[in-house]
Amino acid sequence: MTIEVGTKAPDFELKDNHGRTVRLSDFRGEKNVVLLFYPFAFTGVCTGELCELRDQLPRFQNDDVQLLAVSNDSVPTLRVFAEQEQLEYPLLSDFWPHGETSRAYGVLDEEKGCAVRGTFIIDKDGIVRWTVVNGLPDARDLNEYIKALDSL
């Protein structure tokens, strides 16, 4: 079951593409968070979405907003992917225990072993204020994120 708008976002602790620990609770009271789940690094739709975020990064990572992108890839895979695509925001590994955070947000495709395209905008109090979940082949519209962020 996907986390619904108005509920408290489950906290998590994941390693980023540099091996640093990132917790959702680290941003509480400080920044709104765009939490984006994607299936796998190096795949066409995922690369396109993440590069589009890179190209508009000041909208999604600034004094008021933090972008966190989560996949079920390993930390070394995410490190190479971020370097190759010049991604300057945290790519978080939900590799082990496999899919624990994706499962907590209701976006893990158990059969395929990866997250579907789920996005959650979480306010500074840790409450989910907007969400969209797309299937594996369906890219998301970043303009929807911008509208949701502007409404906070």
Protein Blocks (a to p, Z undefined) as FASTA:
>chain_A
ZZdehiacdddddddfkopacdfklmgokaccdddddfbehifklmmmmmmmmmmmmmmo
cfkbccddddfbdfklmmmmmmmnopabdcddfkbgghklmmmnopacfknopacddddd
ddfkopafbdcdddfklccdfklmmmmmmmZZ
